[in-house]
């Protein structure tokens, strides 16, 4: 048992610890993180890197009066341990357990839901302005990684906040990593800053001492600050952060507790926006995570001794990556684009085999879409591999810079549907609905690896304009041996003459096939309409359903605007007289649980399908 952790019920308990106890606490936290994530899966490397920073934050600041906003939010495990959730920590990312991301409904210390990058500065600036307007003396703190500085929203926030005269502190956690290795000029810029830590730490100490002098301290500080600025500009040039209006402190060793606490105290003493730059090691304290931080960024259950993850099967991401390599082998026009997710989207092999055709744009999904449009305009075939949840950020670019332009862009939409344990911010349940609203976009939803290859080939070589191929996280769902993919826009499986029809697409088709067999045993004859292309829906598929008495549509996505509603409208327009029932996710966000548990909860698994049909006919 962790002796110190067991006694920490709130941040106030952290404040009582002395220097040696703080160091011991950091060791206990790291061991707890490794032990727990090995059993539950989760984000390990990023959390191991911010242990000391999180402890120092709760030592110096007064949460929740001082409000901490965590960018992306995947690094909050230590924060949760220090804010009264140690006893529940074993439930991390499990159904009805604690979330792996900040969750305001879970604790007053979790200020914002977060799961996407680059948003923390804007949110924290809003908090800081609100405090100023309400004469609240508290601080707003944004903790943001250097990877998130590859996203434009971070600079929008910096630009707006820099000269605001608010109690805003931005902590740049610089570990030289995002999910994949950082790319671009910002990474090079931060690397240059990292070469001069002695200068900045000395200046920060002098500033803090001067400003605390009685009476003349502030005047002397102002004179010194002007001289310091002139000296620094002559020696190093000004930092981009200071040009935006921030007082810059750093770089600081992010694993030195005393240095961190002193730097945070210095930041508190400055009555204007501050950027504190700290250096950390992603995966700190666990050898395997330090050596392979990308692998341990988001990991399934693993063996602590060997560091080897439990990999139950081949997955859609890796199969997509393999086939894209096959296509690119014979076609140099094919380019692969990722937003700092080459490992997660299965593009590692592509990046090594075709480096000139591979582009990691950083955590900048909006840029990725518009960049793809530029590639397409001059004859390349861009394939942007992106998680469904992150594609949400690109709606305007999809409309204006992709679909409107009419150029060939392929969207490989990974993690479509339920993703499971990452929860509300990551479920891929909205892409069908928002893609349905955009003209001239084609959407495929395969149900197997074989179909994924066929649909991707069509997307690259057959269809015009923007073409999306959406596929789920993880393994294939088993399909009947007598089912054969027909390479058409839809398939019919079961009793073609049946007056009861199940309509669906993607992973749910596998569960529908099992339900069909159970229903047959109960004397209920059913046919399944499987949509391979879900936008636009083939009119022939609609015609096949017109003579049915009952149609049951099962959709692993949001109800409003989804494929089920689109099919229902087409049936209505053709004068369908039978019953139509739509089982989908109705106007809610989906919490964390395993994919199997979510399918059961929303009655989209085999039992749910059987239950709805037997209760209705």
C-alpha positions, 0 to 999 in steps of 0.5 A: 500500500502507498502510505503517503497516497493513502492519506491524501484526500485533497490537495490541502494534504499535499501542502503539509508535506516536506521536501523529502516527503514530496519526493517519496510521494512522487515515487509512490505515484509512479508505482501506482500509475504503472501498476494500475495502467498495466491492468486497465490500459490507458495513457502511461508515458504522458502521466509518468512525465508530469508527476513532479509538476502535478505535485508541485502545482497542488503544493503551490496553488489552491485548487479548485480556487486556483483552476487548472486546465489540462490540455488534451487531459490524458495526463491527469492521473496524478492530479486524480490521485491527489484530489481524493480519488486514490481509493477509486483509482483501480476503477480507472477507465472502467464502466462506472469508474473514474475517467481517464480524462478530466471530468467536472461531474467527477470532481470540483478539481476537474475544471473542463472536460478535455480530450482534444489538443491546443484548447487549454490556453483559450479556456484558461484565459476565459477563466482568468478574465472571469476572475478579474471581472469578479475581483477573484484573486485566484489564478487560472493555469493552463498545462499544455504540452509542446506537441499541442503547440503544433495546433493553431488554437494554442496561438489564438489563445496566446495572441488574445491573452498575452497583454490582458493583465490577468492572473493567467499562467501557461505551463509549457510541458516540453517533452519533445514528444506529442504522440508521435515525434514532434515536427516542424519549426516550433519543435526546432524553436523550443529546442533552441530555447532549451540550450540556455537554461542557466540564463533564464533561471538566474534572471527569474531568481533575481526578478523574484528577489527584487520585486519583494523588496520593500518600497523601492522594490517595484521601481528597481524591478522595472529598471532591471526588467528593461535592462534585462530585456535589452540584454537578452535581445542582444544576446538571444533575441526575444522569445515568441512568448514575450513578443505576445505579451507573456513573461517568460520563465524557464526552461526549468527541470520538470523533475526537480521538485524544488526548482518547480515549486520556486518557479511556480512561486515566481510565476504567482508573483507576476501580475500579468500573463506568465509562460513557464517553460519546463523540460520533462521526460515522457515515460519518466521512471519506467524504463520501457516507457522512457525508451518507447514513449509513443508505444506507451502513450496510449497502451492496452494492458501490459506485462510490467516485467517485460513491458509487452502489451497484450495484443489480442488480434490484428486490428483495422488500423494496422490492416489499413496501413498495410493496404495503403502501402500496397497501393502506394507501391504502384502509385507515387501519387498517393500521399499519407497525412496524419496529425501526429498519429502515425502509430495510432493510425497504422502509418508507421510502415508507410512513413518508413517505406515512402518518406517523401509521400508521408506528411505528419502535420502535427496536432493540426487536423484542420490544416491537414484537410486544407493541406490535402486539398492543395495536394489534390489540386495538383494531381496527388491523391491525399489520404488523411488518416484520422480518428473520428473524434478528431475529424470533428475539428475539421468541419469548416475545412471539409465543407469549404476546402474539400467538398466545395473544391471537388478535388479527390481527398480520401478520409480514412476515419479510424475509431469510428463508433464506440471506442470504449474506455477513453469516454465522452471526448473520444467516442466516434459517434458523430462523423456519419451525422456531420458528414451527411450534412455536407454535399458531394461526400461519399461515405463507406463503412466496411464490416471486415478487413476484406471490405476495408481493402475493397472500400479503400480501393474504391475511394482512391480510384473509383469515386470522385471528390471527398470519399470517407472510409470509416472503420472501428477500433480493434478487431473484426467481428466474426461474420457468417461463413456463407456471407460473401461481400459483393463489392456493391453499395449494399448486401442482402443476407438471410431470407430475401422474401422475409417481411421483417428487415434489419438494416445496419452497417459496419460492425453491427452487421456481425451482431445482426447476423447472430441475431438472425440465427436466434430469431430463426430458431424462434420462428421469426424470418428476417433479412438483413440489408447491410449498407456498404455505402452509407452516403449516398444510400443506394435507391435500389436498397430503398426499393428492396425494403418497400414491401416490408412490414417492419424495418429495424435499423441499428446504428452505432452512432448518433440518432439525429442526422445519422444513416438511419434517419436518412434511410427513413426519409427516403422510405417516407418519400417513396410512400413506405407504409410499414413500421420503422424503428431506429435503435441508435444513440439518442441525444447524449454523450457516451461515457467510458466503458468497454466497447462490448459493454457500450453495445449492450447498454445501447442495445446494439449487440446480438441480445439487444437486436433480438430483444427489440425485434421479438418485443415488436412483432 
